[in-house]
Amino acid sequence: MTDFPVIGVVGLQASGKTEVAKRMMQLGASRVRMGDVVWNEVKNRGLKVSEEKVAEVANELREKEGPAAIAKHCIPLIKEKGKESKAVIVDGIRSDSEVEVFKNAFGENFSLISVEAAENTRYNRVESRGREDDIGDWEAFRAKDEQELGWGMGEAMEMSDFKIINEGSLEDLWDKATEVFEEITGRKIED
């Protein structure tokens, strides 16, 4: 167990997970991005980071080490980050089995936030942000959603302790993230 809060963030692509994590980092948390574990593995294999390669390597890790493989690789990173901050955000949870790994590792110090937005809202965000691992068209966007839901993301979202609906402005999202952070950490944030 840990003596610091571990805050998991789950949600479909472009729901606002990373923005919630960024806000909480501004409030004193550090972050472990689960995707970085996979990105690093892709790069270590000498491959170019792309949606296809990231998904391929993530699936391979899960096949070899079980559905919660990436979460297991994150636990030492979370413990290390916790030495230097007030809380650790785990960005990018993809399945209920990953949630279970974190609950077992961190007990009552683990909280889960589901960040949610409508499909069209999320697709418009993907089109405008231009990340190197983003999909390129509507069919690929829907296929990625289906893949992530197939990993157990819907079940993970249902396990959340907090739900943030992200259909408004970035400022609105940050306000909601601040409220949840205050509740989890028991600290009032003064702006």
Phi, psi and omega in degrees: 000166181238165176253019177229152178290138172247120187244108177277145178235126181231148177168157178293166181309137176063024177281338180119012182305313184293324177293322175298315179298317179300316180297316181294330175293322176297334182270004174116000179272159169254171187228141167243117180263114184301324178300331179296327177300316181287315178304315180298322178294319177300312181295320179299332179274001179077021181261157177278135179291120175211163178306316182297312182290321178299314179296319180299312181292319178300315179296320180296315177301317180294322179294318183284320190244003180100166187296340181255023185305314185292321177299318180299321178293336182278336186304311178297326178295319179296314180298321179294314180297326181296340178292338188243005184214171183281338180198160176237127177267132174252106186263123171105029175297137185243351185205162177295328179293326175293319177302316180298320178299315181291321177297318179292323182284325190240357174054226183292347178279357179260129174233149182238131178247128173261125178252124189229145176207157180297154182304312181296321177300313181295319180297318178299322178295316180300316180300326186269342188269331173066037176286149185293340179258009178284158178280170186252339183213173185303315182297318179293323177300311180296321179297320179295317176304312181298320179298313182293321176295326177295333177284347182109019181294321179301317178295320178297317179298323179292337181277357188296149175273335181222146176234129176245120175269121186248079177242000183254211181281167175299320178300319177298316179298316180296323176299316179296318179297321179297315179301315180294317179301316178299317181294317182292316186272344182073018181243134175276129180267126177258119178268000000 
